[in-house]
């Protein structure tokens, strides 16, 4: 068995140049490790650099200092083993549902007939078999997210990066999508980094929760979530252990949120 971590960020700093030429630091001395098959969630104040972390893993950004490794190797460009689910849908509006889902496998060289057979299987898994000929604008928000999950999981990612994927959904639909995501993840066992502003969402889904400081972000603390799996996301929020963990992490996160808000007030 290969014990190499799926993702490692070692003492990473990431700086940008502002339009007026000033150096802005998004991450500073940032370290994070995600084991193979582990579901990690990242929470922190708005604008602290959570999404920057994902872009470093994908290879879209390079660290200004430190090292980023995927499956034990330094990140060097875009890695096909990585899937990405965005906050906004990445569906092509001019394609119907099934044509969106087959786009990735066909681009990667899969035979067309095989790709469509795989796509129909994934659409069945996410409950969209009857809607494969519809276009994205004809779907509800939850249905578009289901299509996006099928579009991602059909490529069998070993690493799944998710940037607030359910933030635009209503509470009821989010609960359904949480359950759907955990079901697909339990079958696939990709290593997941899930960025969210919703602390309860992070705890309900993850094995481990990283709390980031107000920007420039570094890891303030890491919590192992000892809630049993499989999890019923709709009910687990009422579990005493869940409530206790939420209070503990919020006490840690609250001061960072307050600091970020204070900075915004001073800058206004």
C-alpha positions as CSV (number, residue, x, y, z in Angstrom):
1,X,0.0,0.0,0.0
2,X,1.3,3.5,-0.9
3,X,1.3,5.6,2.2
4,X,2.2,8.8,0.3
5,X,-0.1,11.7,1.1
6,X,-2.5,12.8,-1.6
7,X,-1.8,16.5,-1.0
8,X,1.0,18.3,0.8
9,X,1.5,22.0,1.2
10,X,4.8,22.7,3.0
11,X,5.4,26.1,4.5
12,X,3.8,27.8,1.4
13,X,3.7,31.5,0.9
14,X,1.8,32.9,-2.1
15,X,2.2,36.6,-3.1
16,X,0.4,38.6,-5.8
17,X,1.1,42.0,-7.3
18,X,-1.7,44.5,-6.9
19,X,-2.6,46.8,-9.9
20,X,-0.4,49.5,-8.3
21,X,2.5,47.2,-8.1
22,X,2.4,46.4,-4.3
23,X,3.1,42.9,-3.1
24,X,0.0,41.3,-1.5
25,X,0.3,38.1,0.5
26,X,-2.5,35.6,0.3
27,X,-0.9,32.7,2.2
28,X,2.0,32.8,4.6
29,X,3.9,29.7,6.0
30,X,0.9,27.6,5.1
31,X,1.1,23.8,5.7
32,X,-1.6,21.2,5.1
33,X,-1.6,17.4,4.5
34,X,-4.5,15.4,3.1
35,X,-4.2,11.6,3.2
36,X,-5.4,9.4,0.4
37,X,-9.1,8.9,0.6
38,X,-9.5,11.7,3.3
39,X,-12.2,14.3,3.2
40,X,-10.7,17.6,4.4
41,X,-12.7,20.9,4.8
42,X,-11.1,24.4,5.0
43,X,-12.9,27.2,6.8
44,X,-11.8,30.8,7.5
45,X,-12.9,34.4,7.1
46,X,-13.9,35.9,3.8
47,X,-10.9,36.8,1.7
48,X,-8.4,34.9,3.7
49,X,-7.0,32.8,0.9
50,X,-9.0,29.6,1.0
51,X,-9.5,29.4,-2.8
52,X,-5.8,30.2,-3.4
53,X,-5.0,27.0,-1.6
54,X,-7.0,25.0,-4.2
55,X,-5.4,26.9,-7.1
56,X,-2.0,25.9,-5.8
57,X,-3.0,22.2,-5.7
58,X,-4.3,22.4,-9.3
59,X,-1.1,24.0,-10.6
60,X,-2.8,27.2,-11.7
61,X,-0.8,29.1,-9.1
62,X,2.8,28.6,-8.1
63,X,4.0,29.1,-4.6
64,X,6.2,32.2,-4.0
65,X,8.0,30.1,-1.3
66,X,7.5,26.5,0.0
67,X,6.4,23.4,-1.8
68,X,3.2,21.8,-3.0
69,X,3.1,18.1,-3.7
70,X,0.4,15.9,-5.2
71,X,0.7,12.1,-4.7
72,X,4.3,12.6,-3.5
73,X,5.5,14.6,-6.5
74,X,6.0,18.4,-6.9
75,X,3.1,20.0,-8.7
76,X,4.1,20.8,-12.3
77,X,1.2,22.0,-14.4
78,X,-2.4,20.7,-14.6
79,X,-2.8,17.1,-13.2
80,X,-5.5,15.0,-14.9
81,X,-6.0,13.1,-11.6
82,X,-7.6,16.2,-10.1
83,X,-11.3,17.1,-10.4
84,X,-12.7,20.6,-9.6
85,X,-16.2,21.6,-8.6
86,X,-16.8,25.3,-8.7
87,X,-19.1,27.6,-6.9
88,X,-20.7,28.5,-10.2
89,X,-21.7,25.8,-12.7
90,X,-19.1,24.7,-15.2
91,X,-21.7,23.4,-17.6
92,X,-21.6,24.4,-21.2
93,X,-24.9,26.3,-21.8
94,X,-25.2,25.2,-25.4
95,X,-24.9,21.5,-24.6
96,X,-27.6,19.3,-23.1
97,X,-26.9,17.4,-19.8
98,X,-25.5,14.2,-21.3
99,X,-23.3,16.1,-23.8
100,X,-21.9,18.0,-20.9
101,X,-21.1,14.9,-18.9
102,X,-19.4,13.1,-21.8
103,X,-17.2,16.1,-22.7
104,X,-14.4,15.2,-20.2
105,X,-14.1,11.5,-21.1
106,X,-14.2,12.2,-24.9
107,X,-11.5,15.0,-24.5
108,X,-9.4,12.4,-22.6
109,X,-9.7,10.0,-25.5
110,X,-12.5,7.7,-24.5
111,X,-14.5,6.1,-27.4
112,X,-17.7,8.0,-27.9
113,X,-20.0,5.0,-27.4
114,X,-18.2,4.1,-24.2
115,X,-18.4,7.7,-23.0
116,X,-22.1,7.9,-23.5
117,X,-22.7,4.6,-21.7
118,X,-20.6,5.8,-18.7
119,X,-22.5,9.2,-18.7
120,X,-25.8,7.4,-18.6
121,X,-24.6,5.4,-15.7
122,X,-23.5,8.5,-13.8
123,X,-26.7,10.4,-14.6
124,X,-28.6,7.4,-13.1
125,X,-26.5,7.6,-10.0
126,X,-27.4,11.3,-9.5
127,X,-31.1,10.9,-10.5
128,X,-31.0,12.7,-13.8
129,X,-31.7,9.9,-16.2
130,X,-35.0,11.5,-17.3
131,X,-33.3,14.9,-17.9
132,X,-30.3,14.0,-20.1
133,X,-31.7,15.9,-23.1
134,X,-32.4,19.1,-21.2
135,X,-30.0,22.1,-21.3
136,X,-28.6,23.8,-18.2
137,X,-31.1,26.7,-18.2
138,X,-33.9,24.2,-18.0
139,X,-32.7,22.7,-14.8
140,X,-33.1,23.8,-11.2
141,X,-30.1,24.8,-9.1
142,X,-29.9,21.4,-7.4
143,X,-30.2,19.5,-10.7
144,X,-27.4,21.6,-12.2
145,X,-25.2,20.6,-9.2
146,X,-26.1,17.0,-9.7
147,X,-25.1,17.3,-13.4
148,X,-21.8,19.0,-12.3
149,X,-21.1,16.1,-9.9
150,X,-21.7,13.6,-12.6
151,X,-19.5,15.7,-15.0
152,X,-16.7,15.5,-12.4
153,X,-17.0,11.9,-11.0
154,X,-17.2,10.4,-14.5
155,X,-13.5,11.2,-14.9
156,X,-12.7,9.1,-11.8
157,X,-10.6,11.8,-10.0
158,X,-8.2,10.7,-7.4
159,X,-8.3,14.2,-5.9
160,X,-11.5,16.3,-5.7
161,X,-11.2,20.1,-5.1
162,X,-14.5,21.8,-4.2
163,X,-14.8,25.6,-3.9
164,X,-18.1,26.4,-2.0
165,X,-20.0,24.3,-4.5
166,X,-23.4,24.4,-2.7
167,X,-23.3,28.0,-1.4
168,X,-26.0,29.3,-3.9
169,X,-28.5,26.5,-3.0
170,X,-31.4,26.8,-0.5
171,X,-31.0,24.9,2.8
172,X,-33.2,22.0,1.8
173,X,-31.4,21.4,-1.5
174,X,-28.0,21.8,0.1
175,X,-28.9,19.0,2.6
176,X,-29.8,16.7,-0.3
177,X,-26.6,17.5,-2.2
178,X,-24.5,16.8,0.9
179,X,-26.0,13.4,1.1
180,X,-25.5,12.9,-2.6
181,X,-21.8,14.0,-2.4
182,X,-21.0,11.7,0.5
183,X,-22.6,8.7,-1.3
184,X,-20.5,9.4,-4.5
185,X,-17.4,10.0,-2.4
186,X,-17.8,6.7,-0.4
187,X,-17.9,4.8,-3.8
188,X,-15.0,6.7,-5.3
189,X,-12.8,7.5,-2.2
190,X,-11.1,10.5,-3.8
191,X,-9.1,12.7,-1.6
192,X,-11.2,15.8,-1.1
193,X,-10.4,19.4,-0.2
194,X,-13.7,21.2,0.4
195,X,-13.6,25.0,0.9
196,X,-16.6,26.5,2.6
197,X,-17.8,29.5,4.8
198,X,-20.4,27.2,6.5
199,X,-18.8,25.6,9.6
200,X,-21.7,23.2,10.0
201,X,-21.3,22.0,6.4
202,X,-17.6,21.4,7.0
203,X,-18.2,19.3,10.1
204,X,-21.0,17.3,8.6
205,X,-19.0,16.3,5.6
206,X,-15.3,16.1,6.6
207,X,-12.9,13.8,8.4
208,X,-10.7,16.8,9.2
209,X,-11.4,20.6,9.4
210,X,-8.7,23.2,8.9
211,X,-9.3,26.6,10.5
212,X,-7.4,29.4,8.7
213,X,-6.4,32.8,10.2
214,X,-7.5,36.1,8.7
215,X,-5.4,36.9,5.6
216,X,-2.7,36.4,4.9
217,X,-3.8,32.9,5.8
218,X,-2.0,30.3,7.7
219,X,-3.4,27.2,9.5
220,X,-4.5,28.2,13.0
221,X,-5.7,24.8,14.0
222,X,-6.8,21.4,12.7
223,X,-9.7,19.3,14.1
224,X,-10.2,15.6,13.6
225,X,-14.0,15.0,13.2
226,X,-14.7,11.7,15.0
227,X,-18.3,11.4,13.9
228,X,-19.2,7.9,12.5
229,X,-19.7,7.1,8.9
230,X,-21.9,6.7,6.9
231,X,-23.5,10.0,8.0
232,X,-27.0,11.2,7.6
233,X,-26.2,14.9,7.0
234,X,-29.8,16.0,7.6
235,X,-29.9,14.5,11.1
236,X,-26.3,14.6,12.3
237,X,-26.5,18.4,13.1
238,X,-28.7,17.5,16.1
239,X,-26.2,15.0,17.5
240,X,-24.7,16.2,20.8
241,X,-21.1,15.4,19.6
242,X,-21.8,17.5,16.5
243,X,-23.0,20.4,18.6
244,X,-20.0,20.2,20.9
245,X,-17.6,20.1,18.0
246,X,-19.3,23.1,16.4
247,X,-19.0,25.1,19.5
248,X,-15.3,24.3,19.9
249,X,-14.4,25.1,16.4
250,X,-16.5,28.3,16.3
251,X,-14.8,29.6,19.4
252,X,-11.5,29.1,17.5
253,X,-12.8,30.6,14.3
254,X,-14.7,33.5,15.8
255,X,-11.7,35.7,16.6
256,X,-10.4,35.4,13.0
257,X,-13.8,36.4,11.6
258,X,-13.9,39.4,13.9
259,X,-10.4,40.4,12.9
260,X,-11.2,40.2,9.2
261,X,-14.3,42.3,9.8
262,X,-12.3,44.9,11.7
263,X,-9.8,45.2,8.9
264,X,-12.6,45.7,6.4
265,X,-14.0,48.5,8.6
266,X,-10.6,50.2,8.9
267,X,-10.1,50.0,5.2
268,X,-13.6,51.5,4.3
